[in-house]
Amino acid sequence: MAADLLEIADELYALPLPDFTPARDAKAKELKGTNLGKEVKALKKPSMAAWVVNLLVRHETGQVDQLLEVGAALRAAQESMSGDELRQLTRQRRQVTAAVTTQARRMAREHGQKVTEAVADQVEATLTAAMVDEDCGRALRSGMLLSPLESTGLGAVDLDRAVALPDALGFVARPRETEAPGKPDLHVVPDPDRDEKALAAAREALEDAEHELTEVTASYDEAAQAHTDLEARSMQVQAEIDELKRKIAELEEKADEVDDELAEAEEARDEAQAAVTEAREARDAAAKAVAKLER
């Protein structure tokens, strides 16, 4: 059943972005009453950047494979610490990701989707992640990305929420031929359910947006609370520092007083020592005089 689900997902994530939700719901309805139907219904709609990359994987498979090969060479160069090769491949990586991103934007436009600069940056970051991280490359090649990827190659990337299915890692999306847009068919019978489908898609988009808003709001609330807690802790630590500074100032003042008293005590001790020496000498002289008279 896992293989069947992957094949269905491969078909769904190859569709134009506006068609995903209606097609997914129709397929889930077709499979209603089965576990497969529930799993199909649970498939999430990809973000714009993820959809662009999924489109690229299927329609420009050769470019994607070349990109991943350059990434593998780059990782090998990093492991062998070949400086010159590393610098050359890094430049090549940037050139490849920039060129492929431009190609992806053009392809998305041909499929009716305009790609903003922000989305293009996410696409390029995803391509870079696929080059520097082998697992990200596998996720990219699945053609089932839900969200853009980001990696520096220095740590593992959590891909659980980035791909549609756990089994997608290792799956290779089936290539599609890019069809040139043809002339409009003037004899196409209008779809009587078009408005209803559009409304359903709009409601789905609203539901997705509300879900996303809920998630990011929760993340913001958590970050804001953490900021408040740290701010309070910072004030507490600063108050403790100020108290320690005050105590240090008091101790330094006491130390000066003790130094003055110590100097006075040393002077008194030296005077007393001199008096003792003088008295001892007088006693010794008197003793000698007594002894002399007693003879």
Order of alpha helices (4+ residues) and beta strands (2+ residues): alpha-alpha-alpha-alpha-alpha-alpha-alpha-alpha-alpha
